[in-house]
Each structure stands twice: as structure tokens, then as C-alpha cells.
Amino acid sequence: MKKVLLGVTGGIAAYKAIDLASKLIKQGYSVKTILTQDAMRFVSPLNFEAITHNNCHHSLWEDAEPIPHITLSDWADIIVVAPATANTIAKTASGIADNLLSSTILAFDKSILWIPAMNIKMYHNPATLANLNTLEERGHFVLEPEHGMLACGYEGKGKYPPNDEIVYAIRHYLERGIDLVGKKVLVTAGATVEDIDPMRMISNKSSGKMGLALARALHLRGAEVYLVHGNMSELPPYYLKKVIEARSVQEMYEATMAISGDMDWIIKCAAVSDYKPSQSHKEKIKKGGAMTLQLVPTKDILAELGQKKKDQLLIGFAAETQNLIDNAKVKLKRKNLDLIIANSLENAGKDDNSIILISKDDEIVEHSGNKFDLANLIIDRIKKL
């Protein structure tokens, strides 16, 4: 069981850390909490003690633990400061240890994840940005804040991010670091849609979860991620470099081709329709007798990318119902791919998957598990190409 030490500082978003603690407990982590004195103006230690079933710590001098800053730093596998105020960030960057949280951080030699949340002017102040940069240079991890409406009335970058994204970051940085800085990666995800009329359409069962998992893992590993997506069951992460919605095959083709030349890697995970209606009716077709729907082929985005690629890696997916390896090998060669990931359509829309990775040199590797874990395994394989 991995052990998370959650540090909560005195920002208005402190109440959201209660939900974060709950999510971590539900995912099987052991959680202990440190609250600063200012944090306790917003939330009570009782909230965290009831959820984590552990004592909530808040003082160097009035704590049940012997030498608490050392005991807690030795206990934890990762420290997560959420929310992280500009004051605590600045103190840590300067090596100040004047309370239990800052002293524990100074005595900690494993992964530390910061979740800054504050007024937009405070976040963009050169001092705050310089302090965050200092922490990153020392090996700390920072999950940037979200853009949105803040409690102070300002709108901009400084909002506490979704706890689900923080959990993903914790999960990642407990096991991995940042190894893709400087890489520009295009990921496509989701299902394309082709209209028959204003109400009816042709689409598929892709949820977009695998593409989102790849985009999320790539970003957490330091890559600059561009996402082009069709219909998806979840919203894309807020922190990606650029997100482009492309509903139809033609829209996805145009969006992909417009930026593909600048990419180091292209991962085509979207489920793109092979056919579309020869005619899209402007008015709803009224129900009557039998109707024949004429279909015509759509653009083959992956094949065209394969023809144009130069100094970049091109990765595709093959969703099949039978003969996974044979069909995937044909697609790998025909579309000039560097790697293809074959998976069964039985797992469409699920959080877990079973995949087969096939490279140009006929290396075949099978993996099963959660799509986020599989995304990292796919990235590890791409790095070896």
C-alpha cells in the first residue's frame, strides 16, 4: 500500500482537499495529513481524520508523534501539497522550515507534488513562477492550476484542478518521472460522426478513454501534447497544449494534417469511420418504407500520414473482432507505421484493456490492465523505436 502525506495550506480551495483524501482512500492509498495553522481557518482536522482514519497533524510542538517532521517524512512515499499557496511555495524554495509542513518537506527526499491554487496575479507574479521553477529544478513536480472563475472574482489561471487529475498525477509520480521534455506529440482520440440527417448519424462505440490516457500520461511525462478528438465519454485534461474537436472524418483530417508536420510522434488512437453517407440530408428524413443508405469511403488519414512522414514516429491502433495479430500486421505494413497496437472490440468503452504491441521488426508484446497503465507501457515502447 502506497503512503501519501497530504499537506493542506491556507487557501480557499482547502476544502477540496477533503475530497482528494477521500478519493485516495477509495483507491487503496494510505493517507496522513498535515494542516498549516492557516489551513485550519478553512477546514477542520476532524474532516481528514474521519476520512483517512489517521491523526491529522498540524504542529511541531503539540503532536502525538515523536519528532513529527522526521517521523512523517520517513513514513511517506510521496508528499502532495494541495492546495499550495504562494507563501508555502516561496518558503520551500528558500529552504525555510518554520512549521510542521515546511519542516517535513525539508526532511523529505522522495517525490513531492505541488498543486498551486491562488489568485491569477499571485500565480503569474514573477516571484511565484520563479519559485515553482526552482522547485522543478530540484526534482519536485508541479501540476499547473486550471483556468476558470476564482473565489476572489477574477477569471484566469489559478483555479484548483479536478481531484481526478491530481490522483492521476500522484499515481504517475509515485512510479515515474519526467522523461519526454521537448517532445511534441499529436494524439487523436474518440469516435468520428458522419451525419445522415440533422438527427441521425453513423458513428462507433469508441469512448476515447485510451486516447485520453495516452494524452494524460504523455503530459505528465513532460511532452507537449496536441489532442484532436471526436466524440468522447469524458472531457479532455485541462492542461494539454492544444485541444481541437473534430467531429467528422473530414474535420479530423484537416485538423491533423494542419499540425502533423511539426510533431515528433503521432499516435492515431481515434476510431475513424471508414464510410460516410454519400449525401447528408438538411432536413430530417421522415419514417416510411424501406430505405437504402448509400455509403462512400472516407479519407484514410493514417495512410496519408504514413506517406508523408519523415523524421517522426507514427503509431496506429487496430481494433478487431478476430485475427488480431494478422490483421494488425497487414495494417502496420500497408500504412507505413512504426508501431501498431491491436486490441479486441470486446473492451470498447471499458477502463481496462488487453493489447498487443507489434513493431516493424515483428516484435510482439502483450499487456493487460488499466488504460492509464497501458498508456505508459505504450510510451515506454515508443521510446525504444
Legacy VTK file of the C-alpha trace (Angstrom):
# vtk DataFile Version 3.0
C-alpha trace
ASCII
DATASET POLYDATA
POINTS 385 float
0.000 0.000 0.000
1.497 3.350 -1.095
1.585 6.080 1.540
0.556 9.654 0.673
1.280 12.557 3.000
-1.206 15.298 2.120
-0.172 18.832 3.033
-3.008 21.365 3.104
-2.194 25.076 3.198
-4.334 28.135 3.872
-6.122 28.767 0.596
-9.850 28.946 -0.060
-9.576 25.668 -2.014
-8.526 23.823 1.157
-11.991 22.261 1.386
-11.346 20.436 -1.898
-8.501 18.538 -0.256
-11.116 16.679 1.797
-12.493 15.139 -1.392
-8.936 14.421 -2.575
-8.233 12.491 0.630
-11.452 10.535 0.130
-10.570 9.610 -3.455
-7.102 8.437 -2.412
-8.514 6.239 0.354
-11.023 4.700 -2.071
-8.170 3.851 -4.461
-6.301 1.985 -1.747
-3.716 4.537 -0.627
-2.803 5.104 3.000
-3.149 8.829 3.753
-1.897 11.053 6.537
-2.478 14.792 6.629
-0.627 17.916 7.727
-2.636 21.133 8.023
-0.962 24.501 8.404
-2.394 26.871 11.004
-3.941 28.978 8.232
-5.475 25.877 6.604
-7.349 25.221 9.852
-9.155 28.525 9.341
-10.834 26.877 6.343
-11.108 23.191 7.274
-11.070 21.096 10.437
-8.615 18.303 11.253
-11.680 16.202 12.099
-12.673 16.121 8.416
-9.433 14.419 7.458
-9.242 12.162 10.494
-12.712 10.784 9.779
-11.853 10.062 6.142
-8.275 8.798 6.483
-8.635 7.015 9.857
-5.313 8.605 10.806
-4.437 11.530 13.050
-4.286 14.919 11.341
-1.026 16.697 12.178
-0.628 20.450 12.493
2.105 21.385 14.986
5.787 20.761 15.545
5.251 21.013 19.294
1.838 19.516 20.033
1.863 16.229 18.180
1.432 12.629 19.263
4.307 11.562 17.001
7.863 11.751 18.373
9.831 14.301 16.293
6.832 14.546 13.917
8.551 16.144 10.915
11.052 13.269 10.778
8.549 10.526 11.593
6.133 11.709 8.907
8.831 12.246 6.265
10.154 8.732 6.891
6.631 7.281 6.636
5.538 8.810 3.310
6.207 7.615 -0.240
5.122 10.972 -1.683
4.162 14.399 -0.317
1.312 16.195 -2.058
0.697 19.866 -1.214
-2.889 20.636 -2.227
-3.741 23.424 -2.351
-0.303 25.016 -2.343
-0.276 28.723 -1.523
2.288 31.177 -2.852
3.615 31.556 0.699
4.360 27.854 1.250
5.844 27.574 -2.247
8.121 30.544 -1.543
9.203 29.223 1.859
10.078 25.818 0.430
12.017 27.329 -2.470
14.018 29.330 0.096
14.590 26.364 2.424
12.568 27.860 5.286
11.271 25.363 7.847
9.113 27.277 10.329
6.123 24.944 10.713
5.375 21.220 10.602
4.672 21.070 6.851
7.711 23.079 5.718
9.966 21.175 8.143
8.661 17.819 6.906
9.209 18.838 3.277
12.792 19.895 4.045
13.445 16.472 5.596
11.882 14.560 2.671
13.972 13.021 -0.122
11.327 11.387 -2.341
8.704 12.725 -4.762
6.901 15.977 -3.903
3.886 17.118 -5.941
2.679 20.723 -5.766
-0.884 21.816 -6.627
-0.736 25.629 -6.801
-4.079 27.404 -6.352
-4.351 31.158 -5.890
-5.378 34.488 -7.420
-4.214 34.811 -11.037
-1.990 37.831 -10.265
-0.330 35.942 -7.433
0.226 32.888 -9.637
1.647 34.902 -12.547
3.815 37.045 -10.287
7.436 36.528 -11.395
8.393 35.567 -7.845
5.852 32.726 -7.719
6.785 31.431 -11.180
10.486 31.610 -10.298
9.861 29.708 -7.065
7.932 26.978 -8.883
10.716 26.761 -11.439
13.240 26.392 -8.619
11.253 23.520 -7.118
11.047 21.761 -10.503
14.802 22.170 -10.992
15.241 20.375 -7.671
13.173 17.438 -8.873
9.776 18.400 -7.484
6.657 18.006 -9.640
4.098 20.739 -10.308
0.561 20.235 -11.626
-0.363 23.617 -13.037
-3.661 25.223 -11.977
-6.761 25.279 -14.122
-8.189 28.296 -15.937
-11.557 29.351 -14.544
-13.592 31.568 -12.228
-11.858 32.045 -8.874
-13.365 32.739 -5.447
-11.822 36.238 -5.494
-13.931 37.138 -8.532
-11.119 37.022 -11.073
-11.201 34.655 -14.021
-7.980 33.083 -15.265
-5.268 30.584 -14.445
-5.087 29.856 -10.744
-8.022 27.541 -10.048
-7.568 24.318 -8.061
-7.633 21.478 -10.635
-10.022 18.495 -10.667
-9.118 15.980 -7.980
-9.267 13.147 -10.515
-6.349 14.757 -12.366
-4.430 15.118 -9.106
-4.974 11.421 -8.373
-3.604 10.533 -11.821
-0.570 12.729 -11.161
0.032 11.107 -7.769
-0.283 7.681 -9.306
2.184 8.636 -12.018
4.838 10.334 -9.901
4.863 7.551 -7.338
6.273 5.291 -10.053
7.641 7.510 -12.812
9.198 10.861 -13.537
9.517 13.335 -16.400
11.376 11.941 -19.418
9.751 13.494 -22.508
10.594 17.177 -22.196
10.997 18.665 -25.667
8.819 16.062 -27.409
5.811 17.294 -29.382
3.130 14.628 -29.684
-0.165 14.563 -31.568
-2.817 12.200 -30.213
-6.163 11.551 -31.862
-8.993 10.066 -29.823
-12.684 9.288 -29.755
-15.254 8.399 -32.381
-15.921 10.343 -35.561
-19.506 11.119 -36.554
-20.996 11.272 -40.040
-24.451 12.832 -40.357
-27.274 11.175 -42.236
-29.672 13.994 -41.407
-29.922 16.536 -38.530
-30.947 13.738 -36.134
-29.336 10.520 -37.366
-25.674 9.685 -37.795
-23.089 6.966 -38.343
-20.571 6.527 -35.535
-18.990 3.791 -33.413
-18.581 2.644 -29.804
-15.210 4.234 -29.084
-15.214 6.081 -25.748
-11.902 7.871 -26.328
-10.560 6.591 -22.993
-7.391 5.057 -24.447
-6.512 8.242 -26.323
-7.160 10.345 -23.232
-4.997 8.018 -21.145
-2.173 8.454 -23.659
-2.547 12.241 -23.734
-2.595 12.387 -19.925
0.450 10.127 -19.490
2.410 11.975 -22.180
1.808 15.328 -20.488
2.741 14.048 -17.038
5.979 12.754 -18.545
6.794 16.221 -19.882
5.672 16.103 -23.531
3.869 18.929 -25.316
0.576 17.263 -26.228
-1.859 18.185 -29.001
-5.208 16.359 -28.916
-7.569 16.085 -31.892
-10.740 14.309 -30.846
-14.187 13.202 -31.924
-16.989 12.123 -29.586
-15.689 11.015 -26.183
-17.293 9.840 -22.955
-15.016 12.080 -20.830
-13.667 15.611 -21.045
-10.005 16.011 -22.034
-7.472 17.058 -19.379
-7.353 20.825 -18.932
-3.554 21.089 -19.165
-2.897 19.844 -22.718
-1.066 22.224 -25.066
-3.932 22.323 -27.567
-7.279 20.535 -27.845
-9.165 20.503 -31.163
-12.613 18.987 -31.518
-13.035 17.292 -34.890
-16.444 15.724 -35.224
-16.313 14.259 -38.734
-13.553 12.437 -40.631
-13.035 15.479 -42.852
-12.670 17.752 -39.812
-10.236 15.316 -38.203
-8.296 15.068 -41.464
-7.944 18.838 -41.746
-7.018 19.344 -38.081
-4.495 16.501 -38.108
-2.804 17.471 -41.352
-2.533 21.110 -40.280
-0.228 20.287 -37.353
1.200 16.836 -38.111
4.361 18.131 -39.788
5.597 19.724 -36.557
5.199 16.608 -34.418
7.882 14.197 -33.177
5.315 11.460 -32.545
1.825 10.926 -33.951
-0.411 8.462 -32.120
-3.614 7.781 -34.080
-5.935 6.321 -31.469
-9.216 7.734 -32.795
-11.842 5.374 -34.183
-12.312 6.909 -37.620
-15.293 5.970 -39.764
-14.342 4.072 -42.914
-17.530 5.157 -44.670
-19.925 8.078 -44.707
-23.317 8.679 -46.356
-22.991 9.832 -49.935
-25.468 12.565 -49.052
-26.239 14.302 -45.754
-29.840 15.497 -45.749
-30.525 19.012 -44.458
-33.978 18.046 -43.203
-34.962 15.088 -41.054
-35.912 12.042 -43.121
-39.476 11.039 -42.305
-40.196 7.449 -41.401
-41.710 5.457 -44.248
-40.938 2.208 -46.008
-37.568 0.596 -46.522
-34.716 2.990 -47.145
-31.373 2.382 -48.811
-28.378 4.255 -47.456
-25.536 4.659 -49.929
-22.084 4.879 -48.330
-18.821 6.129 -49.777
-15.258 5.755 -48.399
-13.817 8.458 -46.162
-10.265 9.797 -46.278
-7.633 7.415 -44.903
-5.868 9.779 -42.511
-3.413 7.217 -41.184
-2.320 6.076 -44.641
-1.680 9.644 -45.763
0.325 10.359 -42.618
2.385 7.253 -43.384
3.167 8.522 -46.866
4.212 11.975 -45.646
6.189 11.146 -42.510
9.882 11.945 -42.355
11.726 12.256 -39.063
8.804 11.266 -36.864
7.270 8.167 -35.345
3.801 7.087 -36.440
1.765 4.787 -34.229
-1.612 3.316 -35.069
-4.311 1.165 -33.484
-6.148 -1.843 -34.876
-9.473 -2.703 -33.247
-10.543 -6.156 -34.389
-13.001 -8.943 -33.616
-10.800 -11.739 -34.941
-7.263 -12.492 -36.208
-5.869 -9.568 -34.224
-2.194 -10.118 -34.962
-2.534 -10.969 -38.657
-4.842 -8.030 -39.378
-2.674 -5.657 -37.381
0.485 -6.726 -39.226
-1.173 -6.012 -42.566
-2.212 -2.550 -41.375
1.251 -1.855 -39.947
2.929 -2.515 -43.302
0.251 -1.033 -45.563
0.164 2.285 -43.705
3.911 2.547 -43.047
3.649 2.572 -39.261
6.451 2.235 -36.727
4.251 0.522 -34.157
0.694 -0.743 -34.038
-1.446 -1.601 -31.016
-4.026 -4.317 -31.616
-6.970 -4.714 -29.274
-10.264 -6.559 -29.250
-13.517 -4.679 -29.703
-14.816 -6.565 -26.671
-13.146 -3.932 -24.476
-14.538 -0.845 -26.229
-15.561 1.764 -23.653
-14.096 -0.091 -20.657
-11.444 1.209 -18.254
-9.325 -1.923 -18.667
-7.982 -3.393 -21.855
-5.797 -6.132 -23.322
-3.428 -5.007 -26.066
-0.824 -6.468 -28.386
2.094 -4.251 -29.437
3.606 -5.096 -32.820
6.638 -3.283 -34.223
8.159 -3.229 -37.710
10.738 -5.810 -36.697
7.916 -8.249 -35.777
8.426 -7.947 -32.035
5.105 -8.863 -30.392
4.349 -7.982 -26.755
1.053 -8.451 -24.922
-0.167 -6.396 -21.950
-3.377 -6.225 -19.918
-4.532 -3.736 -17.327
-5.905 -0.272 -16.699
-5.739 2.010 -19.736
-3.622 4.601 -17.919
-1.024 1.958 -17.046
-1.190 0.607 -20.598
-0.636 4.119 -21.943
2.663 4.328 -20.071
3.703 0.899 -21.350
2.944 2.015 -24.911
5.015 5.173 -24.381
7.881 3.111 -22.983
7.820 1.011 -26.161
7.681 4.057 -28.436
10.789 5.439 -26.722
12.698 2.322 -27.804
11.864 2.724 -31.502
LINES 1 386
385 0 1 2 3 4 5 6 7 8 9 10 11 12 13 14 15 16 17 18 19 20 21 22 23 24 25 26 27 28 29 30 31 32 33 34 35 36 37 38 39 40 41 42 43 44 45 46 47 48 49 50 51 52 53 54 55 56 57 58 59 60 61 62 63 64 65 66 67 68 69 70 71 72 73 74 75 76 77 78 79 80 81 82 83 84 85 86 87 88 89 90 91 92 93 94 95 96 97 98 99 100 101 102 103 104 105 106 107 108 109 110 111 112 113 114 115 116 117 118 119 120 121 122 123 124 125 126 127 128 129 130 131 132 133 134 135 136 137 138 139 140 141 142 143 144 145 146 147 148 149 150 151 152 153 154 155 156 157 158 159 160 161 162 163 164 165 166 167 168 169 170 171 172 173 174 175 176 177 178 179 180 181 182 183 184 185 186 187 188 189 190 191 192 193 194 195 196 197 198 199 200 201 202 203 204 205 206 207 208 209 210 211 212 213 214 215 216 217 218 219 220 221 222 223 224 225 226 227 228 229 230 231 232 233 234 235 236 237 238 239 240 241 242 243 244 245 246 247 248 249 250 251 252 253 254 255 256 257 258 259 260 261 262 263 264 265 266 267 268 269 270 271 272 273 274 275 276 277 278 279 280 281 282 283 284 285 286 287 288 289 290 291 292 293 294 295 296 297 298 299 300 301 302 303 304 305 306 307 308 309 310 311 312 313 314 315 316 317 318 319 320 321 322 323 324 325 326 327 328 329 330 331 332 333 334 335 336 337 338 339 340 341 342 343 344 345 346 347 348 349 350 351 352 353 354 355 356 357 358 359 360 361 362 363 364 365 366 367 368 369 370 371 372 373 374 375 376 377 378 379 380 381 382 383 384
